[in-house]
């Protein structure tokens, strides 16, 4: 038997239980990975709470981890037993000692990147990759707005944008997080608890505003984000930390300058094993070069059995950057 986190009802962090489970053999085109470090992502809280429905309960949780391949299913030719790997698009159940994952969703991990670095950065780093390179191609010297700049995705976005020569304005919820975002490479910060986001963006850009807003907050920043855009600007809504955006009035896009809106996710962009490995290599080269630092603070690493405490910390907004579970 192995150990994993599962939940039998939707609710707060307390529904997560640490239980025994019998690992299954990898099916055709799957690999069994012994997890060494597990990524915690905000989307996990949506699934646990029921905001995003799960196919059936009880269910495992989590989609991201790094570890060593223990078994390989029939038909797998590009991954071998003993390979160091990372994944971020698995079926629910990565909060576990071992997990079966489609071989095409696994990327090989270079020796220069540790399991903890990989699990702390893979989903968030691939997200930043598709946002900055595929959803909208940012250009050197361009100014962009990125919400939640001190969060896990935002921390990587600040560093990656700086490496690309992009001026990232980051919104944050406290003075401490503003300091962190500037340290990570944000060109400017806006404390949304104290400042009017759209007014401050206009001031920072001499009234020009920005071509693109990246918004993972959702409901509470939707209108402010639209007000930060130039005519024909793009609003990229990629998360719902404050609740989902609903009842969108298309007329508002017309009133505010013929704006564009997209609601992307990683699965719409990273669709093949070749694209996955390419995006992974871009991320790993950034980490290996030192342009992006994804090291996790000791107080943000939790034993697997303490997933409840990890989710409480994440939802209380006291964390900065990534959190990990360690089996």
C-alpha positions as protocol buffer text, in pm:
chain_id: "A"
residue {
  index: 1
  type: UNK
  ca { x: 0 y: 0 z: 0 }
}
residue {
  index: 2
  type: UNK
  ca { x: 102 y: 358 z: -62 }
}
residue {
  index: 3
  type: UNK
  ca { x: -26 y: 684 z: 87 }
}
residue {
  index: 4
  type: UNK
  ca { x: -224 y: 963 z: -74 }
}
residue {
  index: 5
  type: UNK
  ca { x: -453 y: 1255 z: 1 }
}
residue {
  index: 6
  type: UNK
  ca { x: -818 y: 1213 z: -94 }
}
residue {
  index: 7
  type: UNK
  ca { x: -1151 y: 1380 z: -22 }
}
residue {
  index: 8
  type: UNK
  ca { x: -1500 y: 1229 z: -10 }
}
residue {
  index: 9
  type: UNK
  ca { x: -1697 y: 1557 z: 0 }
}
residue {
  index: 10
  type: UNK
  ca { x: -1637 y: 1911 z: -123 }
}
residue {
  index: 11
  type: UNK
  ca { x: -1556 y: 2174 z: 135 }
}
residue {
  index: 12
  type: UNK
  ca { x: -1274 y: 2349 z: 319 }
}
residue {
  index: 13
  type: UNK
  ca { x: -921 y: 2215 z: 374 }
}
residue {
  index: 14
  type: UNK
  ca { x: -1047 y: 1987 z: 654 }
}
residue {
  index: 15
  type: UNK
  ca { x: -1211 y: 1750 z: 399 }
}
residue {
  index: 16
  type: UNK
  ca { x: -863 y: 1632 z: 290 }
}
residue {
  index: 17
  type: UNK
  ca { x: -769 y: 1294 z: 440 }
}
residue {
  index: 18
  type: UNK
  ca { x: -435 y: 1106 z: 442 }
}
residue {
  index: 19
  type: UNK
  ca { x: -518 y: 746 z: 348 }
}
residue {
  index: 20
  type: UNK
  ca { x: -373 y: 415 z: 229 }
}
residue {
  index: 21
  type: UNK
  ca { x: -436 y: 321 z: -134 }
}
residue {
  index: 22
  type: UNK
  ca { x: -328 y: 36 z: -362 }
}
residue {
  index: 23
  type: UNK
  ca { x: -125 y: 177 z: -655 }
}
residue {
  index: 24
  type: UNK
  ca { x: -231 y: 41 z: -993 }
}
residue {
  index: 25
  type: UNK
  ca { x: -5 y: -79 z: -1273 }
}
residue {
  index: 26
  type: UNK
  ca { x: 54 y: 170 z: -1555 }
}
residue {
  index: 27
  type: UNK
  ca { x: -180 y: 113 z: -1848 }
}
residue {
  index: 28
  type: UNK
  ca { x: -67 y: 131 z: -2212 }
}
residue {
  index: 29
  type: UNK
  ca { x: 114 y: 460 z: -2281 }
}
residue {
  index: 30
  type: UNK
  ca { x: 136 y: 543 z: -1909 }
}
residue {
  index: 31
  type: UNK
  ca { x: 423 y: 557 z: -1660 }
}
residue {
  index: 32
  type: UNK
  ca { x: 420 y: 508 z: -1282 }
}
residue {
  index: 33
  type: UNK
  ca { x: 614 y: 786 z: -1108 }
}
residue {
  index: 34
  type: UNK
  ca { x: 745 y: 771 z: -751 }
}
residue {
  index: 35
  type: UNK
  ca { x: 689 y: 1131 z: -645 }
}
residue {
  index: 36
  type: UNK
  ca { x: 974 y: 1312 z: -467 }
}
residue {
  index: 37
  type: UNK
  ca { x: 812 y: 1659 z: -455 }
}
residue {
  index: 38
  type: UNK
  ca { x: 451 y: 1758 z: -526 }
}
residue {
  index: 39
  type: UNK
  ca { x: 334 y: 2096 z: -650 }
}
residue {
  index: 40
  type: UNK
  ca { x: 41 y: 2271 z: -482 }
}
residue {
  index: 41
  type: UNK
  ca { x: -162 y: 2499 z: -709 }
}
residue {
  index: 42
  type: UNK
  ca { x: -453 y: 2733 z: -649 }
}
residue {
  index: 43
  type: UNK
  ca { x: -667 y: 2529 z: -887 }
}
residue {
  index: 44
  type: UNK
  ca { x: -643 y: 2243 z: -632 }
}
residue {
  index: 45
  type: UNK
  ca { x: -849 y: 2454 z: -392 }
}
residue {
  index: 46
  type: UNK
  ca { x: -1117 y: 2508 z: -660 }
}
residue {
  index: 47
  type: UNK
  ca { x: -1145 y: 2131 z: -710 }
}
residue {
  index: 48
  type: UNK
  ca { x: -1151 y: 2057 z: -337 }
}
residue {
  index: 49
  type: UNK
  ca { x: -1418 y: 2322 z: -272 }
}
residue {
  index: 50
  type: UNK
  ca { x: -1637 y: 2215 z: -564 }
}
residue {
  index: 51
  type: UNK
  ca { x: -1597 y: 2535 z: -771 }
}
residue {
  index: 52
  type: UNK
  ca { x: -1457 y: 2304 z: -1039 }
}
residue {
  index: 53
  type: UNK
  ca { x: -1654 y: 1976 z: -1039 }
}
residue {
  index: 54
  type: UNK
  ca { x: -1477 y: 1642 z: -993 }
}
residue {
  index: 55
  type: UNK
  ca { x: -1593 y: 1341 z: -1198 }
}
residue {
  index: 56
  type: UNK
  ca { x: -1664 y: 1133 z: -886 }
}
residue {
  index: 57
  type: UNK
  ca { x: -1598 y: 1124 z: -512 }
}
residue {
  index: 58
  type: UNK
  ca { x: -1396 y: 1011 z: -327 }
}
residue {
  index: 59
  type: UNK
  ca { x: -1119 y: 1160 z: -538 }
}
residue {
  index: 60
  type: UNK
  ca { x: -749 y: 1220 z: -523 }
}
residue {
  index: 61
  type: UNK
  ca { x: -616 y: 1573 z: -567 }
}
residue {
  index: 62
  type: UNK
  ca { x: -332 y: 1747 z: -747 }
}
residue {
  index: 63
  type: UNK
  ca { x: -192 y: 1723 z: -1100 }
}
residue {
  index: 64
  type: UNK
  ca { x: 176 y: 1815 z: -1059 }
}
residue {
  index: 65
  type: UNK
  ca { x: 483 y: 1642 z: -918 }
}
residue {
  index: 66
  type: UNK
  ca { x: 842 y: 1548 z: -993 }
}
residue {
  index: 67
  type: UNK
  ca { x: 1002 y: 1212 z: -928 }
}
residue {
  index: 68
  type: UNK
  ca { x: 1151 y: 894 z: -1071 }
}
residue {
  index: 69
  type: UNK
  ca { x: 984 y: 659 z: -1317 }
}
residue {
  index: 70
  type: UNK
  ca { x: 927 y: 321 z: -1145 }
}
residue {
  index: 71
  type: UNK
  ca { x: 732 y: 136 z: -1416 }
}
residue {
  index: 72
  type: UNK
  ca { x: 656 y: 189 z: -1783 }
}
residue {
  index: 73
  type: UNK
  ca { x: 339 y: 73 z: -1961 }
}
residue {
  index: 74
  type: UNK
  ca { x: 324 y: -90 z: -2304 }
}
residue {
  index: 75
  type: UNK
  ca { x: 387 y: 139 z: -2598 }
}
residue {
  index: 76
  type: UNK
  ca { x: 605 y: 391 z: -2412 }
}
residue {
  index: 77
  type: UNK
  ca { x: 931 y: 444 z: -2599 }
}
residue {
  index: 78
  type: UNK
  ca { x: 1056 y: 792 z: -2501 }
}
residue {
  index: 79
  type: UNK
  ca { x: 1055 y: 744 z: -2121 }
}
residue {
  index: 80
  type: UNK
  ca { x: 1248 y: 473 z: -1933 }
}
residue {
  index: 81
  type: UNK
  ca { x: 1247 y: 327 z: -1582 }
}
residue {
  index: 82
  type: UNK
  ca { x: 1483 y: 537 z: -1369 }
}
residue {
  index: 83
  type: UNK
  ca { x: 1429 y: 861 z: -1563 }
}
residue {
  index: 84
  type: UNK
  ca { x: 1395 y: 1180 z: -1360 }
}
residue {
  index: 85
  type: UNK
  ca { x: 1070 y: 1341 z: -1473 }
}
residue {
  index: 86
  type: UNK
  ca { x: 814 y: 1610 z: -1397 }
}
residue {
  index: 87
  type: UNK
  ca { x: 448 y: 1641 z: -1488 }
}
residue {
  index: 88
  type: UNK
  ca { x: 172 y: 1898 z: -1441 }
}
residue {
  index: 89
  type: UNK
  ca { x: -125 y: 1769 z: -1643 }
}
residue {
  index: 90
  type: UNK
  ca { x: -198 y: 1435 z: -1478 }
}
residue {
  index: 91
  type: UNK
  ca { x: -534 y: 1295 z: -1372 }
}
residue {
  index: 92
  type: UNK
  ca { x: -623 y: 1401 z: -1017 }
}
residue {
  index: 93
  type: UNK
  ca { x: -411 y: 1215 z: -761 }
}
residue {
  index: 94
  type: UNK
  ca { x: -63 y: 1368 z: -764 }
}
residue {
  index: 95
  type: UNK
  ca { x: -87 y: 1429 z: -387 }
}
residue {
  index: 96
  type: UNK
  ca { x: 47 y: 1074 z: -339 }
}
residue {
  index: 97
  type: UNK
  ca { x: 357 y: 857 z: -299 }
}
residue {
  index: 98
  type: UNK
  ca { x: 318 y: 721 z: -653 }
}
residue {
  index: 99
  type: UNK
  ca { x: 100 y: 820 z: -947 }
}
residue {
  index: 100
  type: UNK
  ca { x: 19 y: 691 z: -1298 }
}
residue {
  index: 101
  type: UNK
  ca { x: 54 y: 956 z: -1567 }
}
residue {
  index: 102
  type: UNK
  ca { x: 16 y: 955 z: -1947 }
}
residue {
  index: 103
  type: UNK
  ca { x: 369 y: 928 z: -2088 }
}
residue {
  index: 104
  type: UNK
  ca { x: 302 y: 1217 z: -2329 }
}
residue {
  index: 105
  type: UNK
  ca { x: 231 y: 1446 z: -2030 }
}
residue {
  index: 106
  type: UNK
  ca { x: 570 y: 1375 z: -1869 }
}
residue {
  index: 107
  type: UNK
  ca { x: 884 y: 1579 z: -1939 }
}
residue {
  index: 108
  type: UNK
  ca { x: 1239 y: 1464 z: -1871 }
}
residue {
  index: 109
  type: UNK
  ca { x: 1418 y: 1661 z: -1604 }
}
residue {
  index: 110
  type: UNK
  ca { x: 1777 y: 1775 z: -1661 }
}
residue {
  index: 111
  type: UNK
  ca { x: 2025 y: 1699 z: -1382 }
}
residue {
  index: 112
  type: UNK
  ca { x: 2068 y: 2073 z: -1319 }
}
residue {
  index: 113
  type: UNK
  ca { x: 1707 y: 2101 z: -1192 }
}
residue {
  index: 114
  type: UNK
  ca { x: 1612 y: 1947 z: -857 }
}
residue {
  index: 115
  type: UNK
  ca { x: 1284 y: 1763 z: -793 }
}
residue {
  index: 116
  type: UNK
  ca { x: 1175 y: 2047 z: -564 }
}
residue {
  index: 117
  type: UNK
  ca { x: 1257 y: 2316 z: -821 }
}
residue {
  index: 118
  type: UNK
  ca { x: 1067 y: 2120 z: -1087 }
}
residue {
  index: 119
  type: UNK
  ca { x: 755 y: 2056 z: -876 }
}
residue {
  index: 120
  type: UNK
  ca { x: 754 y: 2418 z: -757 }
}
residue {
  index: 121
  type: UNK
  ca { x: 770 y: 2560 z: -1107 }
}
residue {
  index: 122
  type: UNK
  ca { x: 635 y: 2326 z: -1373 }
}
residue {
  index: 123
  type: UNK
  ca { x: 263 y: 2408 z: -1396 }
}
residue {
  index: 124
  type: UNK
  ca { x: 322 y: 2773 z: -1305 }
}
residue {
  index: 125
  type: UNK
  ca { x: 622 y: 2803 z: -1541 }
}
residue {
  index: 126
  type: UNK
  ca { x: 439 y: 2640 z: -1833 }
}
residue {
  index: 127
  type: UNK
  ca { x: 150 y: 2878 z: -1762 }
}
residue {
  index: 128
  type: UNK
  ca { x: 381 y: 3180 z: -1779 }
}
residue {
  index: 129
  type: UNK
  ca { x: 540 y: 3039 z: -2096 }
}
residue {
  index: 130
  type: UNK
  ca { x: 209 y: 3011 z: -2283 }
}
residue {
  index: 131
  type: UNK
  ca { x: 81 y: 3345 z: -2148 }
}
residue {
  index: 132
  type: UNK
  ca { x: 389 y: 3548 z: -2248 }
}
residue {
  index: 133
  type: UNK
  ca { x: 478 y: 3362 z: -2567 }
}
residue {
  index: 134
  type: UNK
  ca { x: 157 y: 3215 z: -2710 }
}
residue {
  index: 135
  type: UNK
  ca { x: -163 y: 3382 z: -2585 }
}
residue {
  index: 136
  type: UNK
  ca { x: 0 y: 3719 z: -2646 }
}
residue {
  index: 137
  type: UNK
  ca { x: 360 y: 3758 z: -2759 }
}
residue {
  index: 138
  type: UNK
  ca { x: 516 y: 4018 z: -2530 }
}
residue {
  index: 139
  type: UNK
  ca { x: 785 y: 4242 z: -2676 }
}
residue {
  index: 140
  type: UNK
  ca { x: 1097 y: 4395 z: -2519 }
}
residue {
  index: 141
  type: UNK
  ca { x: 1024 y: 4744 z: -2386 }
}
residue {
  index: 142
  type: UNK
  ca { x: 648 y: 4678 z: -2368 }
}
residue {
  index: 143
  type: UNK
  ca { x: 451 y: 4748 z: -2048 }
}
residue {
  index: 144
  type: UNK
  ca { x: 206 y: 4481 z: -1929 }
}
residue {
  index: 145
  type: UNK
  ca { x: -21 y: 4438 z: -1625 }
}
residue {
  index: 146
  type: UNK
  ca { x: -5 y: 4114 z: -1427 }
}
residue {
  index: 147
  type: UNK
  ca { x: -235 y: 4056 z: -1130 }
}
residue {
  index: 148
  type: UNK
  ca { x: -128 y: 3866 z: -815 }
}
residue {
  index: 149
  type: UNK
  ca { x: 238 y: 3934 z: -891 }
}
residue {
  index: 150
  type: UNK
  ca { x: 361 y: 3782 z: -563 }
}
residue {
  index: 151
  type: UNK
  ca { x: 172 y: 3454 z: -609 }
}
residue {
  index: 152
  type: UNK
  ca { x: 320 y: 3135 z: -750 }
}
residue {
  index: 153
  type: UNK
  ca { x: 255 y: 3219 z: -1116 }
}
residue {
  index: 154
  type: UNK
  ca { x: 322 y: 3589 z: -1063 }
}
residue {
  index: 155
  type: UNK
  ca { x: 661 y: 3529 z: -906 }
}
residue {
  index: 156
  type: UNK
  ca { x: 779 y: 3342 z: -1217 }
}
residue {
  index: 157
  type: UNK
  ca { x: 609 y: 3594 z: -1448 }
}
residue {
  index: 158
  type: UNK
  ca { x: 794 y: 3887 z: -1286 }
}
residue {
  index: 159
  type: UNK
  ca { x: 1130 y: 3716 z: -1339 }
}
residue {
  index: 160
  type: UNK
  ca { x: 1055 y: 3590 z: -1692 }
}
residue {
  index: 161
  type: UNK
  ca { x: 921 y: 3929 z: -1805 }
}
residue {
  index: 162
  type: UNK
  ca { x: 1232 y: 4103 z: -1675 }
}
residue {
  index: 163
  type: UNK
  ca { x: 1455 y: 3853 z: -1858 }
}
residue {
  index: 164
  type: UNK
  ca { x: 1263 y: 3935 z: -2178 }
}
residue {
  index: 165
  type: UNK
  ca { x: 1304 y: 4310 z: -2126 }
}
residue {
  index: 166
  type: UNK
  ca { x: 932 y: 4358 z: -2055 }
}
residue {
  index: 167
  type: UNK
  ca { x: 810 y: 4616 z: -1801 }
}
residue {
  index: 168
  type: UNK
  ca { x: 567 y: 4426 z: -1578 }
}
residue {
  index: 169
  type: UNK
  ca { x: 330 y: 4621 z: -1353 }
}
residue {
  index: 170
  type: UNK
  ca { x: 226 y: 4379 z: -1080 }
}
residue {
  index: 171
  type: UNK
  ca { x: -74 y: 4407 z: -850 }
}
residue {
  index: 172
  type: UNK
  ca { x: -26 y: 4288 z: -492 }
}
residue {
  index: 173
  type: UNK
  ca { x: -227 y: 4282 z: -169 }
}
residue {
  index: 174
  type: UNK
  ca { x: 26 y: 4415 z: 81 }
}
residue {
  index: 175
  type: UNK
  ca { x: 338 y: 4627 z: 120 }
}
residue {
  index: 176
  type: UNK
  ca { x: 543 y: 4312 z: 190 }
}
residue {
  index: 177
  type: UNK
  ca { x: 424 y: 4151 z: -133 }
}
residue {
  index: 178
  type: UNK
  ca { x: 507 y: 4471 z: -323 }
}
residue {
  index: 179
  type: UNK
  ca { x: 865 y: 4445 z: -198 }
}
residue {
  index: 180
  type: UNK
  ca { x: 877 y: 4079 z: -303 }
}
residue {
  index: 181
  type: UNK
  ca { x: 741 y: 4148 z: -652 }
}
residue {
  index: 182
  type: UNK
  ca { x: 994 y: 4428 z: -710 }
}
residue {
  index: 183
  type: UNK
  ca { x: 1270 y: 4195 z: -594 }
}
residue {
  index: 184
  type: UNK
  ca { x: 1146 y: 3935 z: -844 }
}
residue {
  index: 185
  type: UNK
  ca { x: 1169 y: 4183 z: -1131 }
}
residue {
  index: 186
  type: UNK
  ca { x: 840 y: 4375 z: -1146 }
}
residue {
  index: 187
  type: UNK
  ca { x: 896 y: 4718 z: -1300 }
}
residue {
  index: 188
  type: UNK
  ca { x: 628 y: 4871 z: -1077 }
}
residue {
  index: 189
  type: UNK
  ca { x: 369 y: 4748 z: -827 }
}
residue {
  index: 190
  type: UNK
  ca { x: 15 y: 4850 z: -732 }
}
residue {
  index: 191
  type: UNK
  ca { x: -125 y: 4765 z: -389 }
}
residue {
  index: 192
  type: UNK
  ca { x: -490 y: 4701 z: -473 }
}
residue {
  index: 193
  type: UNK
  ca { x: -587 y: 4736 z: -104 }
}
residue {
  index: 194
  type: UNK
  ca { x: -482 y: 5102 z: -111 }
}
residue {
  index: 195
  type: UNK
  ca { x: -463 y: 5216 z: -474 }
}
residue {
  index: 196
  type: UNK
  ca { x: -704 y: 5241 z: -768 }
}
residue {
  index: 197
  type: UNK
  ca { x: -562 y: 4990 z: -1018 }
}
residue {
  index: 198
  type: UNK
  ca { x: -677 y: 5158 z: -1341 }
}
residue {
  index: 199
  type: UNK
  ca { x: -584 y: 5508 z: -1223 }
}
residue {
  index: 200
  type: UNK
  ca { x: -237 y: 5393 z: -1120 }
}
residue {
  index: 201
  type: UNK
  ca { x: -178 y: 5207 z: -1450 }
}
residue {
  index: 202
  type: UNK
  ca { x: -272 y: 5525 z: -1636 }
}
residue {
  index: 203
  type: UNK
  ca { x: -27 y: 5727 z: -1424 }
}
residue {
  index: 204
  type: UNK
  ca { x: 255 y: 5474 z: -1469 }
}
residue {
  index: 205
  type: UNK
  ca { x: 209 y: 5470 z: -1848 }
}
residue {
  index: 206
  type: UNK
  ca { x: 155 y: 5846 z: -1897 }
}
residue {
  index: 207
  type: UNK
  ca { x: -206 y: 5780 z: -1992 }
}
residue {
  index: 208
  type: UNK
  ca { x: -116 y: 5520 z: -2256 }
}
residue {
  index: 209
  type: UNK
  ca { x: -242 y: 5217 z: -2057 }
}
residue {
  index: 210
  type: UNK
  ca { x: -136 y: 4864 z: -2167 }
}
residue {
  index: 211
  type: UNK
  ca { x: -195 y: 4626 z: -2459 }
}
residue {
  index: 212
  type: UNK
  ca { x: -249 y: 4320 z: -2239 }
}
residue {
  index: 213
  type: UNK
  ca { x: -370 y: 4240 z: -1887 }
}
residue {
  index: 214
  type: UNK
  ca { x: -308 y: 3897 z: -1733 }
}
residue {
  index: 215
  type: UNK
  ca { x: -575 y: 3835 z: -1468 }
}
residue {
  index: 216
  type: UNK
  ca { x: -594 y: 3525 z: -1247 }
}
residue {
  index: 217
  type: UNK
  ca { x: -801 y: 3699 z: -979 }
}
residue {
  index: 218
  type: UNK
  ca { x: -1132 y: 3702 z: -1167 }
}
residue {
  index: 219
  type: UNK
  ca { x: -1451 y: 3854 z: -1033 }
}
residue {
  index: 220
  type: UNK
  ca { x: -1307 y: 4134 z: -818 }
}
residue {
  index: 221
  type: UNK
  ca { x: -1063 y: 4271 z: -1079 }
}
residue {
  index: 222
  type: UNK
  ca { x: -1261 y: 4214 z: -1402 }
}
residue {
  index: 223
  type: UNK
  ca { x: -1381 y: 4572 z: -1457 }
}
residue {
  index: 224
  type: UNK
  ca { x: -1061 y: 4733 z: -1333 }
}
residue {
  index: 225
  type: UNK
  ca { x: -864 y: 4514 z: -1574 }
}
residue {
  index: 226
  type: UNK
  ca { x: -1074 y: 4631 z: -1870 }
}
residue {
  index: 227
  type: UNK
  ca { x: -1012 y: 4993 z: -1765 }
}
residue {
  index: 228
  type: UNK
  ca { x: -635 y: 4938 z: -1787 }
}
residue {
  index: 229
  type: UNK
  ca { x: -642 y: 4843 z: -2156 }
}
residue {
  index: 230
  type: UNK
  ca { x: -576 y: 5054 z: -2463 }
}
residue {
  index: 231
  type: UNK
  ca { x: -827 y: 5036 z: -2750 }
}
residue {
  index: 232
  type: UNK
  ca { x: -813 y: 4686 z: -2906 }
}
residue {
  index: 233
  type: UNK
  ca { x: -627 y: 4560 z: -2598 }
}
residue {
  index: 234
  type: UNK
  ca { x: -640 y: 4198 z: -2481 }
}
residue {
  index: 235
  type: UNK
  ca { x: -778 y: 4086 z: -2146 }
}
residue {
  index: 236
  type: UNK
  ca { x: -639 y: 3742 z: -2057 }
}
residue {
  index: 237
  type: UNK
  ca { x: -855 y: 3594 z: -1779 }
}
residue {
  index: 238
  type: UNK
  ca { x: -678 y: 3277 z: -1664 }
}
residue {
  index: 239
  type: UNK
  ca { x: -802 y: 3220 z: -1308 }
}
residue {
  index: 240
  type: UNK
  ca { x: -1074 y: 3285 z: -1050 }
}
residue {
  index: 241
  type: UNK
  ca { x: -902 y: 3345 z: -715 }
}
residue {
  index: 242
  type: UNK
  ca { x: -1180 y: 3587 z: -610 }
}
residue {
  index: 243
  type: UNK
  ca { x: -1458 y: 3391 z: -784 }
}
residue {
  index: 244
  type: UNK
  ca { x: -1551 y: 3333 z: -1148 }
}
residue {
  index: 245
  type: UNK
  ca { x: -1638 y: 3612 z: -1392 }
}
residue {
  index: 246
  type: UNK
  ca { x: -2002 y: 3557 z: -1493 }
}
residue {
  index: 247
  type: UNK
  ca { x: -2271 y: 3743 z: -1686 }
}
residue {
  index: 248
  type: UNK
  ca { x: -2023 y: 3917 z: -1915 }
}
residue {
  index: 249
  type: UNK
  ca { x: -2185 y: 4205 z: -2106 }
}
residue {
  index: 250
  type: UNK
  ca { x: -2020 y: 4214 z: -2449 }
}
residue {
  index: 251
  type: UNK
  ca { x: -2127 y: 4576 z: -2486 }
}
residue {
  index: 252
  type: UNK
  ca { x: -1871 y: 4671 z: -2220 }
}
residue {
  index: 253
  type: UNK
  ca { x: -1592 y: 4554 z: -2452 }
}
residue {
  index: 254
  type: UNK
  ca { x: -1725 y: 4795 z: -2713 }
}
residue {
  index: 255
  type: UNK
  ca { x: -1763 y: 5086 z: -2469 }
}
residue {
  index: 256
  type: UNK
  ca { x: -1410 y: 5045 z: -2338 }
}
residue {
  index: 257
  type: UNK
  ca { x: -1237 y: 5046 z: -2675 }
}
residue {
  index: 258
  type: UNK
  ca { x: -1325 y: 4743 z: -2888 }
}
residue {
  index: 259
  type: UNK
  ca { x: -1142 y: 4513 z: -2648 }
}
residue {
  index: 260
  type: UNK
  ca { x: -1059 y: 4144 z: -2685 }
}
residue {
  index: 261
  type: UNK
  ca { x: -1104 y: 3887 z: -2407 }
}
residue {
  index: 262
  type: UNK
  ca { x: -976 y: 3529 z: -2386 }
}
residue {
  index: 263
  type: UNK
  ca { x: -1015 y: 3260 z: -2119 }
}
residue {
  index: 264
  type: UNK
  ca { x: -725 y: 3021 z: -2190 }
}
residue {
  index: 265
  type: UNK
  ca { x: -579 y: 2726 z: -2005 }
}
residue {
  index: 266
  type: UNK
  ca { x: -260 y: 2526 z: -2043 }
}
residue {
  index: 267
  type: UNK
  ca { x: -433 y: 2236 z: -2218 }
}
residue {
  index: 268
  type: UNK
  ca { x: -534 y: 2464 z: -2507 }
}
residue {
  index: 269
  type: UNK
  ca { x: -170 y: 2544 z: -2583 }
}
residue {
  index: 270
  type: UNK
  ca { x: 56 y: 2256 z: -2477 }
}
residue {
  index: 271
  type: UNK
  ca { x: -110 y: 1984 z: -2683 }
}
residue {
  index: 272
  type: UNK
  ca { x: 171 y: 1741 z: -2781 }
}
residue {
  index: 273
  type: UNK
  ca { x: 469 y: 1577 z: -2608 }
}
residue {
  index: 274
  type: UNK
  ca { x: 698 y: 1778 z: -2840 }
}
residue {
  index: 275
  type: UNK
  ca { x: 540 y: 2110 z: -2738 }
}
residue {
  index: 276
  type: UNK
  ca { x: 553 y: 2001 z: -2373 }
}
residue {
  index: 277
  type: UNK
  ca { x: 924 y: 1918 z: -2383 }
}
residue {
  index: 278
  type: UNK
  ca { x: 1002 y: 2238 z: -2577 }
}
residue {
  index: 279
  type: UNK
  ca { x: 819 y: 2457 z: -2324 }
}
residue {
  index: 280
  type: UNK
  ca { x: 980 y: 2260 z: -2038 }
}
residue {
  index: 281
  type: UNK
  ca { x: 1327 y: 2314 z: -2185 }
}
residue {
  index: 282
  type: UNK
  ca { x: 1262 y: 2690 z: -2215 }
}
residue {
  index: 283
  type: UNK
  ca { x: 1161 y: 2698 z: -1848 }
}
residue {
  index: 284
  type: UNK
  ca { x: 1450 y: 2480 z: -1729 }
}
residue {
  index: 285
  type: UNK
  ca { x: 1707 y: 2688 z: -1919 }
}
residue {
  index: 286
  type: UNK
  ca { x: 1571 y: 3001 z: -1748 }
}
residue {
  index: 287
  type: UNK
  ca { x: 1604 y: 2831 z: -1407 }
}
residue {
  index: 288
  type: UNK
  ca { x: 1948 y: 2683 z: -1478 }
}
residue {
  index: 289
  type: UNK
  ca { x: 2079 y: 3023 z: -1596 }
}
residue {
  index: 290
  type: UNK
  ca { x: 1961 y: 3189 z: -1275 }
}
residue {
  index: 291
  type: UNK
  ca { x: 1717 y: 3420 z: -1458 }
}
residue {
  index: 292
  type: UNK
  ca { x: 1433 y: 3252 z: -1269 }
}
residue {
  index: 293
  type: UNK
  ca { x: 1465 y: 3143 z: -905 }
}
residue {
  index: 294
  type: UNK
  ca { x: 1199 y: 2895 z: -790 }
}
residue {
  index: 295
  type: UNK
  ca { x: 1351 y: 2781 z: -461 }
}
residue {
  index: 296
  type: UNK
  ca { x: 1081 y: 2726 z: -198 }
}
residue {
  index: 297
  type: UNK
  ca { x: 1109 y: 2868 z: 154 }
}
residue {
  index: 298
  type: UNK
  ca { x: 1136 y: 2595 z: 422 }
}
residue {
  index: 299
  type: UNK
  ca { x: 809 y: 2709 z: 586 }
}
residue {
  index: 300
  type: UNK
  ca { x: 626 y: 2651 z: 255 }
}
residue {
  index: 301
  type: UNK
  ca { x: 728 y: 2282 z: 233 }
}
residue {
  index: 302
  type: UNK
  ca { x: 477 y: 2052 z: 404 }
}
residue {
  index: 303
  type: UNK
  ca { x: 483 y: 1675 z: 463 }
}
residue {
  index: 304
  type: UNK
  ca { x: 225 y: 1503 z: 240 }
}
residue {
  index: 305
  type: UNK
  ca { x: 17 y: 1410 z: 544 }
}
residue {
  index: 306
  type: UNK
  ca { x: -15 y: 1782 z: 630 }
}
residue {
  index: 307
  type: UNK
  ca { x: -204 y: 1881 z: 311 }
}
residue {
  index: 308
  type: UNK
  ca { x: -477 y: 2039 z: 525 }
}
residue {
  index: 309
  type: UNK
  ca { x: -225 y: 2283 z: 675 }
}
residue {
  index: 310
  type: UNK
  ca { x: -79 y: 2352 z: 331 }
}
residue {
  index: 311
  type: UNK
  ca { x: -421 y: 2445 z: 189 }
}
residue {
  index: 312
  type: UNK
  ca { x: -497 y: 2663 z: 490 }
}
residue {
  index: 313
  type: UNK
  ca { x: -172 y: 2852 z: 434 }
}
residue {
  index: 314
  type: UNK
  ca { x: -240 y: 2893 z: 61 }
}
residue {
  index: 315
  type: UNK
  ca { x: -595 y: 3023 z: 107 }
}
residue {
  index: 316
  type: UNK
  ca { x: -497 y: 3261 z: 387 }
}
residue {
  index: 317
  type: UNK
  ca { x: -276 y: 3450 z: 134 }
}
residue {
  index: 318
  type: UNK
  ca { x: 22 y: 3437 z: 373 }
}
residue {
  index: 319
  type: UNK
  ca { x: 238 y: 3244 z: 126 }
}
residue {
  index: 320
  type: UNK
  ca { x: 457 y: 3396 z: -144 }
}
residue {
  index: 321
  type: UNK
  ca { x: 558 y: 3197 z: -448 }
}
residue {
  index: 322
  type: UNK
  ca { x: 521 y: 2820 z: -454 }
}
residue {
  index: 323
  type: UNK
  ca { x: 431 y: 2564 z: -188 }
}
residue {
  index: 324
  type: UNK
  ca { x: 526 y: 2194 z: -192 }
}
residue {
  index: 325
  type: UNK
  ca { x: 415 y: 1866 z: -41 }
}
residue {
  index: 326
  type: UNK
  ca { x: 696 y: 1620 z: 30 }
}
residue {
  index: 327
  type: UNK
  ca { x: 602 y: 1245 z: 41 }
}
